[in-house]
Amino acid sequence: MDSHTEMGLNTRLAHFGEDVKLEGAIAPPIFQTSLFVFDTFDQFESGIVGNPEGPPYHYSRIGNPTVDLAERKIADLEGTEECKLIGTGMGAITVAIMSCVESGAHVVAVDTCYGPTRTLLSDYLKRFGVKVTFVSGLSADEVIEAITPETTLIYLESPSSIIFRLQDIEAITKVARERGITTAIDNTYCTPVFSNPVQFGVDIVIHSGTKFFGGHSDLTAGAVCTTKARMDRLAKEEVNLLGSILAPFPAWLLMRGLRTLGIRMKRHQETGNIVASWMNEQSQVERVFHVGLPNFPQRELFEKQMRGSTSLFSFEPKTQDKERIMRFVEGLELFQLGVSWGGYESLVVPIYGKPDDWLEPRWVIRLFCGLEEPEDLISDLRQSLAASGL
């Protein structure tokens, strides 16, 4: 069903691209194959060179029917012409960034972006003569003022990692397009359920499919969404040469997760707002970083470019005593100590550091609320707050 413009999100998640039912099977098949063979040399030659009139597949490192279906679903959700699935979220970020830089290029990036992304920009790409300027992103003017004649990419993450700062996407992309600069954004937090950055002028949208897309903590995946023209170049070079395309089975698992994405995001939003509001009232908490709170400092921008919030947020405890913070984290029972987020289970991770505009590093505790009952999660937080002396 590709005629879908009038359909709602959950209907599209369930049906888009699935007109053909192989042998009547309601779930699409997994094409668990490394290659595709041809009946004639003409077919082989046409398929290898990527002739649009020829066979669509020849080697799963380049393309696969199972992966292709998942890609078309995500592109439909994001409102882009194309999507390419990569083996991990960091792989998708790397592929997207590498496609926008060359020796001597300059990148403007949000300083509170995902940690490995910052390492890629500041350390790894330095080997190849790529320079980067990190900004808070709290002001569009700050981002724009960091642009140099060598700038080829502005990298955004809204909300950003750990302290969830927003950027004015529309104001930034307007100037970037006027100057011929590519913009890319990590949209993992929002998913297409809560934001479509291309509506605000972004060129490349990136996702870690490991998180909300998958939803079950049993796969790793990344997605790059953009125009057909840009994807043709990216697929021919970065994706093809780095050999990073997602395999068929995790792509199938990803589609399984996508079917429930809409209802899971609604639940995550409800739970996140309940738990974050409770945390915001606790005497042991200095401040809560959650875009869904009415007192979120960038509330107006949130309402402009997001349709909802999730259950990922953090808080700064009033005490900065490491021992008490560790007692609190280890005393939690439903919140398990672990990285990542976006699955069914609740997670906690303490982080010591600071954005560039803080005078000194601080302990911040990140919480991800899974699909448990919010009242039970609050009870868990309450007992550990009391027992730890936080």
N, C-alpha and C positions, 0 to 999 in steps of 0.2 A: 504494500500500500504506500505508494510514493506521492499520491495526491493528498496532502495532509495539512495544508496551510490553515484550514479551519478547525483542525483537530486540537484537543488539549494535550498538554505535556504527557500525562500518564497514558493516554491513548496512543500517542506516537511512540512512547517507550515500549509499549506492548506489541505494536503492529508494524511500525515503519520498516520497509524493506523486506517484509516476510510474506509476500504474496504467494510464493511457491512453497508448498508443503511436500517435502520429499517423502513419498510413500505414506502421506497423511500424517507424518510425525509433527506434533505441535512445536517441539523444540528443534531448532536448526541443527544440522549435522556438524560434526567436527571433521574437517578435512585434514586428518592427521597424516600429511604426506609432505615429503621434502621436495618433490618435483612432479611435473605434469608432462605426459608424453603426447606425441602427435601422430596422426595417421600418415601424413605426407611431409616431405621436405619443405614444401611451400608453406604449410601450416607452421612448421618448426621455425623457419626463417622469419615469418611474419610475427610470430609470438615473441621471439628473442629480441627483435628490434622494437617491440612495443607498438606495432601497427594497430591503430584503433579499430580497424576492420578485422584484425586477426584474433586468434585465441587470447583470452584475457590473462591467462596464468601460464607460467612455465617453470617457476622456481619459487619456493615458499620464502626464501630470503628477500624476494622482491615483492611478492603478493600472494595471497591465499584467500579462497572464498569465505572461510570463517572469519578471518581477520577483516576482510573487506566489508562484511556485513556490520561488524561492530564499528568500524570506522565510519560507515555511512550513517549509522544511528547517531554517533557523537557529533559529526559534522552537522546533521540536521538539528540537533539540540542547540549547538552553538551558533547556528546561522551562518556557517562558513561553507565554502564550496567543497573543501576537502579536509580530511583528517588522516593522519598517519599514526598508527599505534607503534610504540617503542617498548622495549623490554622492561624499562623502569621509568619512574618519574624523573629521576636525575638524568637518565639517558635522553629523555625528551627535551629537558632543559638544555643539555649539552648540544644536541643536534640543532635546536632552534638558534641558540646563541652562535654556534660555529658557522651557521649559514649566513650570519649577518656581519661577520668581522673578517678582517685580513690584517696582515702586518701593517702597523702604523695606525690602525683604527682606534677610535675612542668610544667608550661606552659610559653612559650615565645610568646608574643603578640605585635602587632603594637600599639604604644601608642595613635595614632590618629584614632583608630578604632571607630565604632559606639558607642555612649555614653553608652546605656544600656548594650552593650557587655562588655565594660570596667567595668561597675558596677558588672556584673555577675562574671567576672574573679577576680576582686580585692576585692569585698565585700562578695558576696553571697557564692562563693565556698570556701572562707576562713573558713567558718563554718565547712567544712568537711576536713580541712587540706590540701587543694590544694594551692600551692604557684604560683605566677606569676611574671615574669620579663617583664616590658614594655620597648620597644626599638623604636627608630624612624623608623627603617626599611630602611633608606636611603642607608645603606651599608649592603650587604649580610654578610660581616665579623662581623658586629655588632650583627646581629641575631645569627650567629653561635657561637660567643664568649659567648653569654648569655645562651647557652645550658649547663645543668648540668646532672649528671648521673640519676637524677630523672625526666628529661624532657620526657613527653609522647606526647606533642602536640606543634606544632608551628602554631599560628593563624595569618593569613595574611588578609589584606584588601587592594586591589590594583586596583584603587586609593583609598586611605583612606578618611575618612570623613572630611569635612570642608575645609582642605587645600590640599587634593588630592595628597598625596605622593605615589609614586610607590615603590614596592619592586622587586628585581631581583628574580623572582619566580624560575626560573630554577636552579640558583646557590644555593638557599636555599634548595629546595627539593632534590637536589643531595646529599647534606650532610645529610639531614634528613633521607633519605632512607638508606644510609650507616650505620646510627646509630639506625635504627629501630624506628624512631620517626614519628608519623602521622602528616601530614600537612593538614590544612583546610583553605579555603579562602572564603571570602564574595565577590561574583562576581556580586552583584546587579547592580553596576554602569555600567559595561560593557555589561551584558547579553551575551549569547552565540553568539550574532551577532558580537560583537567586540572582544571577547576573549574566549578561551577555556582553562582554567588553567590545565586540565588533560594532555594537550599536553606538558606542562612544568613539569609534575611529581606530581601535587597536588593529594592528596588522596580523599579529601572531598570538594565538591563545594556547596556553600550555596547561596540561593537567597531570597530576600524579594519579593515575587510575588505581593505584594501590589503595587509595583511601576511599572516599565516598562512592566512586564509580563501582569498585569491587564490592565494598560493604561487608565482606565476610572475613577479612584478614587471612585470605588464603591465596593471594596472587600478588605479583608486582607487575605494574604496567605504567606506561606514560602515553600521553596523547599530545600531538601538535596539530592545531587547527588553523587553516589559513586559506588564501585564494588558490585556485587551480594553477595559475601561472607560477606563483611562488612555490607551491608544493611540487610542481614538476621539476623545478631546479633543485629543491631540497631533497626530493626522493632520488634523483639521479646522482647526486653527489653525497651529501652527508649520510642519508639513510642507507643507500646502496653500498657505499664504500666502507662505512663503519659496521655494516652487517647487524644492525640493531633492531630490526623489526620484531614485533611481538609474535610469539609462537601461537599456533592454532588453539591449543587447549586453554591457556590463560585468556585468550580472546573470547573463547566460549564462556568461561567463568565470568568474564567481564560483562558479557551480555546478560548473563543470569542476574548479576548485580544491578545492571541498568534497569531491569524490569521493575524493580521496587525502589528505584532512586527517589522518585517523587514523594512517595509516602514516607520513606525513611527520613528524607530531609525535613519534612514537616514535623515528624516526631523529634528529630534532633533539635530543631528550632525551639519547640515547646519546652523540651527538657532543659536545654541550655539556658533559656531565659529564666526558668524557675530556679535552677541551681545557682546561676550567676547572681540573681537578685538576692537570694538568701545569703550568699557569700558577701555581697556588698554591705550587708547589715551587721556583719560580725565584728566584734571589737578587736579581734586579733588581725584584722585585714586592713592594710593601709589603703589599697585601691585595687579595683578589679578592672582588667582590660577586656572588655566585651562589647562588641559593636551593637549588640541587641539591647543594651541598657538605655533607658531614657536619658540618663546623664552622660552618655558617651560623648566626649568632647567634639567629635566630628559628626554629630547626629544628623545635621542638615545634609552633609555629603552622603552619608549612609542612605538616607531616604531618597536622594537623587539617583544613585547608581546601583543600589541593591534592593532586591525584593524580599529579603529576609536574612536571618542570621542562623548560625549553627550552634552546636554544643561544644565547640572548641574555644576556650578562653583561658586566661591566666590571672593570677593575682599576686600582688606584692605583700608579703606578711610584714607586720610592724616590726617584729624581731628579725634581725639578720644573723642570729646565732645559728651556725650550721648544724650543731648537734640537735637542737630542737626541731629545726626544719627536717632533718633526716628522720627523727622520731615520728614526726607527723606523716611523712611520706610512707615510711615502713609500717606505720600503724593502720593504714587504710586497708580495708578488706575487699571491697568491691572495685575500687580503683587500683588496678595493677600497675606496677612500676615498669614502664616500657615506652619505647619510642614509637613513632608513627601515630596514626589516628584514623578515624573514618569507618571503623568496623562496628561490630555489635557490642564490643566490650569497652568498659570505661578504663581510662589510662591516666597516669600521673607521671610527670617528670619534672624534677627541680633543675633550674638553669641559673648559672651564675655568669653574669655578663652585663653589657650595657650597649645601647645604641650610641652612635657617635656624639650625640648632643647631651648625653648624661655626663655629669662630672665624675662619677665613680661607679664601678660595677655594683650590682645589687642581686640578691636572690629573688627570682621570680618562679612561681610554681605554676606549671601549665596543667590544666585539667581537660580531658576529653570525656564527655558524658556519652555513654553508649545507649543501648536500647533498654536498659533496666528502668524500673520505675523511679521517677525523680525523687519521690519521698524516701526511697531506700538509699539513694545516693546521698541525699542530705543527711540522713541518719549516720551514714558511714563517715562523712566529713565531720559531723558534730562530735562523734565519739573520739575521733583521732585528734581533733582540735583540743578536746578536754584532756585526753590522756598524754599528749605530747607536751603540753604546756606552751604551745605555740602562741 
